[in-house]
């Protein structure tokens, strides 16, 4: 698509997952994962957005694969994330909560807001002391423009530090892996195991925006090493 032309939205389906591109100066593309409501909550209906890409949330996670770490008084209590920083990737973005609506649960499709921000999947974990699950943050990669999440498609980020600011303080993580997944099989990957206080950041892989996701997995840095 010529990024300078305005076109009517087009839709591409992959089994039960969907990616849509709007007629924008640049096209945002994001991950696709199966949508469920593991907490049984009914999240608020979001304001309508012009979709640039769609995301479906992940399957209900399997039973915990790892035990929660021992409590550490020096680590801030688990709370909603509000900002994500990866200095080695020159990424510094606000993180906003994203919960599926009843309609999105019914259609198994979630369309995130068309912004450069990060979005925290609220049905899963909160980062910090007392966390009970992995924290998942998604963000758009863009075609035809520079954007923060584009810079995560770099395997050289393994070992990089991540700062995750929350409502109770700032947490530090270290990137364990940077891998790609086919969008139509992401729901079956091990990123959905319940691992308390793990951080997973998902976007589209810039070398194959419509076919693959890039996934950064990070573990908390002990306070004495921070």
N, C-alpha and C positions, 0 to 999 in steps of 0.2 A: 504493500500500500504506500502511495506517495504521502509522506507525512504532512505535506503542505495542502493536500486536498481535503475538503470536508465530504465525508461519505456517510451513508446510512450505516447504522451498526450492523456488523455481520457476526455470525455465531458459528462456532466450531465445536462439535460434540465429540467426547471421548468416553464411550460407554456411559456411565452415570455421572461423569464429570464434564464440566463445560468451561470453555474460555471464550470470552467475547471481546471484540475490539471495536471501540467507537471511533467516529471520525474526528480525531483530535490532532493537534499539531504534533503531538508525540503520543505513542501508544503505551499504556501501562499494562504490564502482564504480571500475574501473580500465580501462586501455587494452587493446586486443586487437591482436595482431600474430602473423604466422605463425611457428611454432616449428621451428627447425632446430638442428643442433649443428655450427656452422662450424669449431670446433676439433677435432672428432672425439673430444672427451673424454667420459668417463662420469662425470657428477657424482653426488654422494651422494644417496641417497633422502631427501627431506625428511620430517619428522614430519607425520602427518595433520593437516589443518586443516579447520575448518568454513568452507566457501567463502562469501565475501560477494560476490566477483566473480572472474572468471577473466581471465587474460592469456595470450596465446601469444606466444612470442618471435619475433623478426623473421626475414625470409628471409636466407639467406647473402648478406652484402654483396657488391656488385659490386666489380670491381677499383678500386684506389685512384684517387680523383678528384683528390686534391691531394697534393703531396709533403709529407713531414714537415718541420716547421720546423727551422731550424738549431739545434744544441745550445746550451743556455743554462745555464751553470754555476750561475746564481742561482736556477734553478727546481728544486724538489725532484724527485728521480727518480720515475718512474712507479710507482705503488703503489695498493693497494686503497683506495677511498674509505671513510671511516668516519662523516663528518658533513657535512650540507648546510645552509648558511645563506643566506637571502635576506632581508636586513634590511628592504627596502622592502615585502616581503610578510609580514613578521613570521613567517617560517618558519625553524625551527631544529630539525632532526630527525636522529636517528641514521640511518646508511646501513648496511644489512646485505647480505651477498652472497646472490645468488639464482641458482641454477643448475638447469636442467631435469633431472629424473630420466629414466631409461630409459622409464618408463611415460608420462611427459609428452611425451617425444620421439615415442613411438609414437602417441599420441592427438592430438598437435599442440595440446595445451592445458596451460597452466600456471596453477595457482591460487596466487597469492601469499598469504603469511600475512595474516590479518585484523587489521592493526595500523595505527597512525598513522605508522610509520617509513617511510623510503625504502628501496628495494631496487635494488642494483646488478646489472645483467645481466652475469654473469661471463664468458660466452663472447665478449664483445666487448672494447672497449678499457679500459685503465687510465689514469687521468689523471696528468699530470706529464711531466717530461723523458724522452724516449725512448718516449713513447706511440706506438702503432702503429695506433690506431683511435679512433673516437668512444667516449666513455664514456656509457652509457645508465643513467639512474636513473628508476625508476617509483615512484609512490606513490598511495595510495587517495584519491579524493575521496569525501566522505560526504554522503548525503542525510539531512537532519533533525538535523544537528549541525554545530558549527564544527569544522573540521579544517585542519591546516596546508596540505595540498595543494589545498584548495578555493580558496585565495587566489592560486593561479597563473593562474586564468582571468581575467587582467587585462592587456589590451594595453598599459596604461600602464607595465608593467614593462620595456619595451624601454629599454635603457641602464642598467638596474639592475645593481649589483654582486652577484656570487655568491661566497661563500667555500666552498671544498670542502676539508675536512680529510681528509688521507690518512695512511697509516702512516709516511710520510716527511716530512710537513710540510703546510702550508696553501697552497692554490692559489687564485688569484683569477681570476674570469671576468666577462665583461660580456655581458648579454643582447642578442643581435642581433635576435631575432624572437620573437613570441608568436603562434602561428597555431593554427587548428583543422583537424582532419582527420576525415572520416567513418571510423568504426571499420572498416568493411569494405573500405576502400581504403588504410588506413595502411601496409600492407605494401608498397605500390607507390610510396610517397613517397620524396623524396630524402633524408629523414633517415637512411636506411640506407647512404648513400655512406660509404666509408672516408675519414674526415678525422681524421688524428692529433690528439689532444688537444682535439678539440671536445667540448663537453658538451651532451647532450640530456636534458631532463627531461620525462617524459610522465605525464599523469594524465587523468582524465575532465573534460570541459568542463562546468562546473556548470550552464550553461543548457540542456544536453541530455546528461545523464549517461549515458544508454544508447545514444545515437547518435553522439556525437562525442568525440574526444580533444582536449585542449589540449597543445601541444608548445612548450616553451621551448628555443631553441637559443642557445648561448653560446660565445664565443671566449675564449681565455686572455688575460689582461691582462699585457703585458710587465712584467717586474720593475721597470723604471725608471719605469713609470707607476702601479705598485701603491701 
